[in-house]
Amino acid sequence: MIESWLKKGREQTKTGDFHAAAHSFGEAIRLNPTSPEPYLRLGKLLLPLQWWEKAQSCFCRAIELQPHYPEAYNLLGIALKKMRCFEKAIDCFQEAIRQKPGYCAAFHNLGNCFTLANRLDEAEEAYQKALQLQPDLPESQFCLGILYLLQGKYEEGLRLYEARFSGKRRFRLTIPIWQGEQLTGCRILLFYEQGFGDMMQFIRYAFEIAKMAAVTTVWIQPPLKRLLSENQSLFSVCDDDRTLDPGNFDFACSIMSLPHRFNLRLETIPRSIPYIHPAQATVKKWSDLINKMASGNLKVGIAWAGDPDHSDDSVRSIPFELISSLFDLECVDWFSLQVSEDSKASGNVSGRLVDFSAKFIDFAETSGMIAALDMVISVDTAVAHLAGAMGKTVWLLLPIQPDWRWGLTGTESHWYSSMRIFRQEESENWATVLEKVKSELKNLCPV
């Protein structure tokens, strides 16, 4: 009877009926509470639902019933990693490998956890072991590429970074992918992937492509279309793939692959900044609006949270109750650049933070406001990239585990000359970062 419930639960899991599957695995546990497999299956089901602690309990019970259970140790490590218990997770992955020496998935997960724990040499070794076991494993190629990029090893890192296109992530339009061929007389489509900030960072390469090709078209997310269409004529911009005829292009390339195609080195990064220019009419509109509220103070825009769906958002975003500690600086006029649901929190600071988020219909409007400010302070989100691409003074607040493009150390950015970086010195400690920001802001305030 237990086998029928397990089979039913597995089938329900495949069809995405998770609640029914959880019931089926629960029935299997009820019928035989000393069988480890139902606990493993239920815990595995709970992981994509982000019920980390309940999943942890299931895996621990499975291990209690069957100590030699490498899959359970591997899954327990995943749950602990999600709970940011990195050292305990590392122990679990290592135990899974001890029990099953050729366990490729456990080596990959171990590499991820070593990376998060800033044990980078050990992370590289774990990824390399996973790739020895399965040389064509795209997940480990990609993650090892990210690790190399974080360390500034761009040549090898970017090559492995291309593994992100393996399998389901391949470009779906039937246009040959540009690998660096001569573009004279050719028509090329540059297409977006990943987030708004990524596109604003790497769109600088579109200007380089436009110097090489006869026709350059950039397919971008709708909120970026007006921003990238105004004040430049080197390439055309579209935001709807239904208007794209593959027959009109000789090549296509992801914007995120352009650094690889241009053989990125620190000395070869295109540094012509600003390369994003808001329309003068938009700048005037925002300047008039903000100047009506001007009091002679420093005008600072602030963004404290990124996309909540981002996998690392809980690490890179700062809770509003912490960021609001800056707002008691009376020599600063604060303007919210926050456009997510988190912007509603700004209503808690009466009179200290001006919120125009309802007017940010796209990034063209955001750029107009940024142009009217003295500076921007932001976590690692699109606002920071936009301010940097505009050449606006921007202070970037980074977690101790930064995205690869910011490197591991330093207060300057290789990508934006007007950017200053403030880094966490210990995990989850934003208070020290904000105290330093506050101190530095006082030095800028009008006397």
N, C-alpha and C positions, 0 to 999 in steps of 0.2 A: 504493500500500500504506500509506503514511504517513497518508493521509486516512482510511482505514478505522480505524486505531488511534486517531486523534484523535476520530473520531465515536463510537467505542466508549467511549473515556474520558469524553467529555462525557455520554453516556447513563448510564454508571456513576456519574458524579458526581451527576447528578440523582436517582438512586435511593439515594444515600447509601452506595454500595459504594466507599469511598474507596481502600481498599488495591488493589482491582482496577483502579480508575481510574489510580492511580499507576503500576501495572504497564503499563497501556496507553500512557500518556504516555511512560513509559520506553522502551517498544518503539519509539514514534515517534521518539524522540531517537536510539536506536540505529541506526535505519534511515537517518536523515538528521540528523546532529549539527550541521549548519549551518542548520537551519530554526529560526527564533525562536519560532514558536507553541507547539510542545510544551513548551519551557521556561516560557513564560508560563502555560500551562495547568497544568503540574505545580506551579509556584510558587503559583498561585492556590489549588490544592487543599490545599497545605500550610498556608495561613493559618489556616483554622478548626481545624486540628490543633495550632496554636500552635508549629509548627516554624519559628520566625522566621528563624533564620540560614540554614537550607536554602532557605527561600522567597526570601530575599534573594539567595542565590547564583544561583537560577534566573532571577530578574528581571534581575540584572546581566548574565548570559550572553545573555538575550534582547536587551537593549539593545546589548550588544557586537556582536551579529549584525545588529541593525536599529536604528541610532541614533535614527531618527525613529519613536518607538513610545510615544505618550502614555499608552496604557493600562499599559504596563510601568512607566513612571515613576510613575504613580499608585499601582500596586500595590507597587512598591518603597518608596514613601513610607509606605504602610500598615505594611509590615514594619518599617521603621526606627522608626516611631512606637511600635510595640509593643515595640521594643527600647530605647525611651526615648532614641533619638538624634534629638531634636526638630529641631535645626537642619539636619541632613542630610535629614531627612524633608521639611522646609519647602522646601529646594532642589529636591527631586524633584517635589513638587506644583506648584511654580512653573514647572518645566521642562515638566511635562505641560500646563499651561495655556498656556505659550508656544507649544508645538507644536499645541495645540488650544484656541484662545481661548474657545470656548463650552463648555468641559468642566465641567459642573455638579458632578459627583461630586468632581472634583479641588478645586474651590472649597470644597465642603463639608468635605472632608478637611483642606484647608489651614486652615480655620477651627478644626477640632478641634485641630490641631497648634499653632496660634498660642495657643489657650486653654491648652494644657498647658505652653507655653513662657512663660506669663504676658505675652503680647503681645496684650492684650485689645482694644485699638482695632483692630489689624489683624485679629483674629479676627472682630470685628463686621463689618468691611468685607468679609471673605471670605464670611461667611454671607449678607450682604445681596446680594452678587453672585450666589451660588447661587440665592437666591430671586428675583432679577430674571430669571434664566434659566428657573427653574421655580417660579412663585409658590406652588404648592400642595405643595411638597416637605416632608413632615412631619418628616423627619430634621433638616433645617436650621431649620425653625420651632422644633422642640423644643430643639435645641442653642443657638440664639440666645436662646430663653427662659431656659435655664439660665444663660447668660452674663449676661443682664440681672438675673436673681435674685441671682447672685453679687455683682453691683455694687449691689444694693439697689434696683433699678428694678422694684418689685414689680408695678405695674399692667400694664405691657407684658410683663414676664417671665411672669406667671401666665397671661396670655391665650395666649401662645405655648406655654407648658408643656402646655396642653390638647391640643396636637398629638400627644401620646403615645397618644391614643386612636384615631388614624387607622388604618384598615385592620384588621389582624388583632387589634388590642388592644381592640376595642370590647367593651362589656359584653354578655354573651351572654344574660342573662335579659330577657324581654320586659316591661320596666317602663320607663315614661317617665323620662328622666334629668332630675333637678331642675336648673333653671337659675336659681333664685332666686325662684320663685313663692311666693305666700302659702301657708303651711303650716297655718294654723288648721284643725283638724278632720281633717287628713290623716295618712296612715300612710306613713312613709318608711323605706327600707332604705339604710343606709350600708355600703358594702362595702370590703373591704381591697384593696390592691394594694401591690406593692413589699415592703420588709422589715419586720421587727419594730420596729426603731427608728423608722421612718417612721410606723408606726401609733401608737406611744406618743407621738410628738410631736404628731400632728394629731388624736388622739382627743379632745383638749381641745375641739374644735369640736362633737363629738357632744353635749356637755353644753349647748352653745348651741342646737343643733338641737332637743334634747329640750324646751327651753323654748318652742319655736315650734310643734311638731307634736303631734298627739293621741297618736300611737304612734311611737316610734323604736326600730328594731331595728338592731343592729350585727352584721354578718357578719365575723368575725375569724378569724385563724389559730388552730388548736387550742392551741398553747402559751400564747396570751394569754387564752383564754376565762375561766379561773378568776380570773385577776388582775382582769379588767375586770368580772366578775360580782359580786365580793365588795365589800361596803361602798358600793354605789351602787344606786339604784333608779330613776334617771331614764330609763334605756334598758335593753332586754333584749339579750342577747348570744347568738349562735349560732355554731357553727363547722362546720356541715355544710349545704351548699346543697341537699341532698336533702330537707331539712325546710322549704325555702322555697317557698311557693306565690306566684307572681307576682301572682295575683289578690288577695292580701292587702295589696298596697302600691299607693299612688297615685304614688309617686316613688321613684327610687333615685339615689344619688350616691356616687361614690368619696370616701373619706375624704381622699385627697390633693387632691381638687378643692375641698374646703371653704374653704381660704384664698381661692381665687379668687371663690367665691360670696359670701364675706363681705367682699370688697373689701379684702384685706389691705393694711395700712400698718403701719409700726412702732408707731404710736400705737394701732392697733386690735387688736394681738395679744392674745388672752385670756391674762391673766397671773395668774389665780387658781391659785396653787400652794401646797400640793400638790393635784393633781387625781387622782392615783393613790394609793390607800390600801391597803396590805396588811392582811389579816385579823389581828386581834389575837392569835388563837391561833397563827398562823404566826409572827408577830413574837416571841411568848413562847417558842415552841419554839427558834427560832434564837438568841434572847438567852440562854436557859439553856445552849445548847450552846457558844456562843462565850465566855460568861462563865466557864465551867469552865476555859477555856484562857487567861483574861485574866491579864496580869501587870502591869497598870498602865500598859502602853504604849499608844501611839496605835494604834487598830484600823483598818486600812486594807484595803479590798477593791481588787483590781486585775484588769483585763482588758486584754490586750495584743494580741489578734488578733480580727479579724472573720470573717465568712463567707468561706471560701476561694474560693467560687464568684463572689463579687462582683468586678466588672470592675476595680475599683481596690484590691483587697485588698492587693496587693503594696506599694502606696504607703502605705496607711493603717495597716497592721499593723506591729508592731515585733517583730523576731526575739527569741525568748526569751533568747538569750545576751546581748542588749543590755539588755532590761528587767530582767534578774536583777541588774544592777549596783546597783539600788536596795535589794536585799534585805540588804545588809550594814549597813544602818542598825539598830542594836541597840535603838533607842528605839521601833521600830515592830513591831507584830505584823501580818504580812501574810496575807491570806486571798484565795485565788484565786476569781475570779468567771468564770473561763474555762470554757466548756462544749463547745468544739469539740475536734477531735482534738489541737489544740495544747496542751490542758490536760495531756496526758500528759508534756509536757516539764517540768512543775513538779516531777516526781519527782526531777529532777536537783539540786534545792536542798534537801537534807536538813535538816529542822527549821526552815527559814526561811520556808517558804510552806505554809500549811495549805490542803489541797485537798479541798473538799466537793462537787466537781462531780458526783459520782455521785448526789447527793441533789437536784440541780436538775432535777426532772422537768418543770417548767414555770416560767414567769416569776413565778407566785405564790410559789414557793419562793425564787427569786432575790430577790424584793422583801423577803421576810422576813429574809433574811441582810443585805441592804443596810441595812434599818432598824436592825439590831443593831450596825452599824459606826459609827465616827466619821466616815468619809469614804470616797470612791471615787475611784480614778484609772483612767482608761480611754482607749483609743483611740476613734476614731469608730465606735462600734458600739452595739448595742441597750442594753447595760449603762449607757452614758452617758445615754441618753434616759430610761431607767427611773429612775436616780438623780435626774436633774433633775426629772422629773415628780413624784417623791416629795418634792422639796425638800431632798434630802440634799446636803451639800457634795460637789461632784464637780469634779475637775480633768480637763479634756479635752486630750488630746495630739493635735495636728493636723499633717498634712503641709503642705508649702508650697503645694500645690494642694488647697485644702479643698473640701468639699461646699458647695453654694450657701448652705445655711441658716446657716453660720457666718460668712459674709462674708469679706472679704479681709484685714481688720486687726482689731486690738482684742483685749482679754483678757476681755471680758464677752460674754455671749450675750443676744440679744434674746428668746430663747425660755425660758431657764431662769435665774431670778434667783440660784440657788445655785451656778452654774457659773463656773469660771475656766478660761480657755483658754491653753494653752501651745503656741505655734506654731513650726514649723521656720523657720529663717532661710535655709537653703539646702537644696536638694533632697537627699533621702536621708540627711541628717545628723540622726540622732536623738540622738547623743551629747550635743550642746549642750543639747537640750531636757531630757534626763534629768538632766544636771548641775544645771540650774536647779530642776527638781522636787526633787531631792535636797536642795539648799540650802534651799528653802522648807519642806520637810518638817522639817528640823532646827529651824527657827524655831517649829514647832508642837509639838515633842516636849516631854513633861513634863520639868521641870527635875530 
